[in-house]
Amino acid sequence: MKQHLSILKFYGHNDQTIYDQVYLVMIVYCLNVLAQLNTESHQSSLQINWLLKAFLWKLIYTWVQKVQKERDP
């Protein structure tokens, strides 16, 4: 599970903190899939994740323009 959800290490040692971390990573994965579906991007989930991290602090239209350029060659 750690490999598929990109969890490098668990930050807690009790059951509840591990569950919380796994749930959080699953939510982030689902949000990445929703972003991929809403933008109709053909990029992988990993690439969408990278783009979202890269453009996190930039204006949203920058990210939308980037995705649209890649979608319309």
N, CA, C and O of each residue as an XYZ file, in Angstrom:
292
protein
N       0.832     -1.192      0.000
C       0.000      0.000      0.000
C       0.875      1.253      0.000
O       0.551      2.231     -0.674
N       1.972      1.234      0.744
C       2.856      2.401      0.781
C       3.381      2.718     -0.615
O       3.516      3.888     -0.972
N       3.674      1.702     -1.396
C       4.235      1.906     -2.722
C       3.207      2.511     -3.681
O       3.538      3.425     -4.436
N       1.996      2.030     -3.663
C       0.983      2.491     -4.608
C       0.430      3.865     -4.254
O      -0.024      4.589     -5.140
N       0.460      4.233     -2.992
C      -0.062      5.528     -2.575
C       1.037      6.564     -2.374
O       0.760      7.674     -1.918
N       2.260      6.227     -2.701
C       3.405      7.137     -2.594
C       3.626      7.628     -1.168
O       3.913      8.804     -0.944
N       3.492      6.737     -0.228
C       3.797      7.073      1.162
C       5.239      6.645      1.414
O       5.555      5.456      1.378
N       6.104      7.612      1.667
C       7.507      7.289      1.873
C       7.764      6.731      3.264
O       8.548      5.797      3.430
N       7.110      7.298      4.252
C       7.228      6.783      5.607
C       5.987      7.192      6.386
O       5.305      8.156      6.039
N       5.713      6.448      7.437
C       4.609      6.796      8.305
C       5.132      7.712      9.407
O       6.175      7.447     10.005
N       4.400      8.784      9.669
C       4.855      9.777     10.633
C       4.417      9.482     12.056
O       4.888     10.120     12.996
N       3.535      8.537     12.219
C       3.083      8.176     13.553
C       3.343      6.703     13.811
O       3.685      5.949     12.900
N       3.178      6.313     15.045
C       3.435      4.927     15.404
C       2.192      4.194     15.878
O       2.200      2.968     15.996
N       1.127      4.929     16.149
C      -0.083      4.225     16.574
C      -1.030      4.067     15.384
O      -0.844      4.689     14.338
N      -2.025      3.243     15.560
C      -2.927      2.896     14.464
C      -3.651      4.107     13.894
O      -3.753      4.250     12.675
N      -4.152      4.974     14.754
C      -4.963      6.099     14.286
C      -4.167      7.053     13.398
O      -4.692      7.520     12.387
N      -2.934      7.350     13.740
C      -2.145      8.272     12.898
C      -1.813      7.637     11.558
O      -1.754      8.336     10.547
N      -1.598      6.334     11.528
C      -1.342      5.658     10.251
C      -2.594      5.667      9.391
O      -2.519      5.918      8.188
N      -3.749      5.396      9.996
C      -5.010      5.466      9.252
C      -5.251      6.873      8.712
O      -5.654      7.036      7.561
N      -5.009      7.877      9.530
C      -5.204      9.256      9.092
C      -4.309      9.598      7.906
O      -4.749     10.244      6.955
N      -3.070      9.169      7.966
C      -2.144      9.458      6.873
C      -2.566      8.736      5.595
O      -2.494      9.313      4.510
N      -3.002      7.493      5.706
C      -3.455      6.739      4.531
C      -4.705      7.385      3.942
O      -4.813      7.508      2.722
N      -5.655      7.801      4.786
C      -6.860      8.467      4.299
C      -6.515      9.780      3.590
O      -7.095     10.102      2.553
N      -5.594     10.512      4.142
C      -5.191     11.777      3.538
C      -4.559     11.559      2.163
O      -4.845     12.300      1.222
N      -3.717     10.561      2.049
C      -3.084     10.269      0.760
C      -4.129      9.790     -0.247
O      -4.040     10.116     -1.431
N      -5.110      9.026      0.210
C      -6.171      8.574     -0.695
C      -7.021      9.749     -1.170
O      -7.438      9.775     -2.328
N      -7.283     10.712     -0.305
C      -8.033     11.906     -0.691
C      -7.263     12.709     -1.723
O      -7.843     13.183     -2.701
N      -5.966     12.867     -1.515
C      -5.137     13.598     -2.482
C      -5.133     12.884     -3.828
O      -5.209     13.534     -4.871
N      -5.047     11.570     -3.818
C      -5.084     10.809     -5.060
C      -6.416     11.017     -5.790
O      -6.437     11.216     -7.005
N      -7.507     10.970     -5.056
C      -8.828     11.177     -5.669
C      -8.965     12.588     -6.228
O      -9.564     12.772     -7.288
N      -8.426     13.579     -5.541
C      -8.463     14.951     -6.053
C      -7.630     15.083     -7.325
O      -7.999     15.824     -8.236
N      -6.513     14.368     -7.389
C      -5.714     14.377     -8.618
C      -6.478     13.759     -9.781
O      -6.426     14.266    -10.901
N      -7.182     12.672     -9.519
C      -7.982     12.030    -10.564
C      -9.107     12.961    -11.011
O      -9.388     13.061    -12.205
N      -9.751     13.640    -10.066
C     -10.809     14.594    -10.433
C     -10.253     15.752    -11.262
O     -10.897     16.198    -12.212
N      -9.083     16.231    -10.915
C      -8.461     17.300    -11.711
C      -8.146     16.805    -13.108
O      -8.311     17.538    -14.082
N      -7.695     15.568    -13.211
C      -7.394     14.995    -14.515
C      -8.669     14.853    -15.346
O      -8.659     15.146    -16.542
N      -9.744     14.417    -14.741
C     -11.005     14.243    -15.463
C     -11.626     15.585    -15.853
O     -12.141     15.730    -16.962
N     -11.581     16.560    -14.954
C     -12.188     17.859    -15.237
C     -11.460     18.628    -16.318
O     -12.080     19.396    -17.054
N     -10.161     18.436    -16.427
C      -9.394     19.130    -17.458
C      -9.260     18.310    -18.730
O      -8.691     18.773    -19.718
N      -9.789     17.082    -18.703
C      -9.707     16.159    -19.836
C      -8.266     15.983    -20.307
O      -7.987     15.917    -21.504
N      -7.380     15.910    -19.355
C      -5.962     15.760    -19.643
C      -5.636     14.294    -19.912
O      -6.251     13.392    -19.343
N      -4.658     14.074    -20.787
C      -4.203     12.724    -21.092
C      -2.926     12.384    -20.325
O      -2.279     11.372    -20.592
N      -2.581     13.232    -19.384
C      -1.386     12.991    -18.592
C      -1.674     11.983    -17.491
O      -2.823     11.772    -17.102
N      -0.614     11.370    -17.001
C      -0.778     10.388    -15.932
C      -1.098     11.102    -14.617
O      -0.955     12.318    -14.491
N      -1.530     10.311    -13.661
C      -1.835     10.872    -12.344
C      -0.587     11.455    -11.696
O      -0.663     12.457    -10.984
N       0.551     10.837    -11.937
C       1.808     11.346    -11.402
C       2.153     12.710    -11.993
O       2.619     13.596    -11.276
N       1.928     12.885    -13.292
C       2.198     14.173    -13.928
C       1.227     15.241    -13.439
O       1.620     16.390    -13.237
N      -0.027     14.873    -13.250
C      -1.006     15.816    -12.712
C      -0.588     16.244    -11.300
O      -0.677     17.421    -10.949
N      -0.140     15.293    -10.508
C       0.324     15.600     -9.162
C       1.506     16.566     -9.207
O       1.561     17.519     -8.430
N       2.439     16.324    -10.102
C       3.601     17.215    -10.235
C       3.178     18.621    -10.645
O       3.682     19.607    -10.106
N       2.251     18.713    -11.599
C       1.782     20.028    -12.043
C       1.072     20.780    -10.925
O       1.275     21.982    -10.750
N       0.249     20.076    -10.178
C      -0.455     20.728     -9.078
C       0.521     21.235     -8.021
O       0.329     22.319     -7.470
N       1.561     20.465     -7.735
C       2.578     20.921     -6.785
C       3.351     22.107     -7.348
O       3.669     23.044     -6.617
N       3.652     22.070     -8.639
C       4.441     23.143     -9.258
C       3.668     24.451     -9.309
O       4.244     25.524     -9.129
N       2.369     24.365     -9.553
C       1.556     25.571     -9.717
C       0.697     25.879     -8.499
O      -0.259     26.648     -8.595
N       1.022     25.293     -7.367
C       0.210     25.466     -6.161
C       0.087     26.922     -5.761
O      -0.996     27.363     -5.376
N       1.154     27.668     -5.840
C       1.146     29.051     -5.377
C       0.977     30.042     -6.511
O       1.033     31.250     -6.281
N       0.772     29.564     -7.728
C       0.540     30.459     -8.860
C      -0.959     30.577     -9.107
O      -1.751     29.821     -8.546
N      -1.328     31.505     -9.926
C      -2.742     31.684    -10.234
C      -3.272     30.484    -11.006
O      -2.533     29.843    -11.753
N      -4.531     30.187    -10.828
C      -5.129     28.988    -11.417
C      -5.120     29.029    -12.936
O      -5.023     27.981    -13.575
N      -5.219     30.220    -13.534
C      -5.264     30.260    -14.994
C      -3.949     29.816    -15.606
O      -3.931     29.367    -16.753
N      -2.862     29.925    -14.886
C      -1.577     29.454    -15.392
C      -1.622     27.947    -15.571
O      -1.169     27.426    -16.590
N      -2.163     27.247    -14.590
C      -2.256     25.804    -14.684
C      -3.237     25.384    -15.770
O      -2.970     24.440    -16.513
N      -4.369     26.076    -15.870
C      -5.367     25.737    -16.880
C      -4.797     25.966    -18.277
O      -5.018     25.150    -19.172
N      -4.070     27.058    -18.480
C      -3.437     27.307    -19.782
C      -2.441     26.219    -20.127
O      -2.386     25.791    -21.280
N      -1.655     25.760    -19.173
C      -0.680     24.709    -19.405
C      -1.363     23.427    -19.831
O      -0.909     22.768    -20.766
N      -2.435     23.065    -19.168
C      -3.143     21.842    -19.496
C      -3.804     21.963    -20.855
O      -3.797     21.003    -21.626
N      -4.378     23.125    -21.173
C      -5.034     23.297    -22.458
C      -4.043     23.244    -23.614
O      -4.365     22.717    -24.679
N      -2.853     23.780    -23.421
C      -1.830     23.718    -24.470
C      -1.439     22.276    -24.767
O      -1.240     21.904    -25.924
N      -1.330     21.469    -23.718
C      -0.952     20.083    -23.916
C      -2.099     19.264    -24.482
O      -1.868     18.260    -25.156
N      -3.325     19.674    -24.219
C      -4.473     18.943    -24.730
C      -4.720     19.249    -26.196
O      -5.131     18.363    -26.945
N      -4.477     20.494    -26.628
C      -4.710     20.910    -28.001
C      -3.380     21.113    -28.723
O      -2.848     22.223    -28.740
N      -2.847     20.062    -29.312
C      -1.532     20.203    -29.978
C      -1.603     20.996    -31.256
O      -0.584     21.194    -31.918
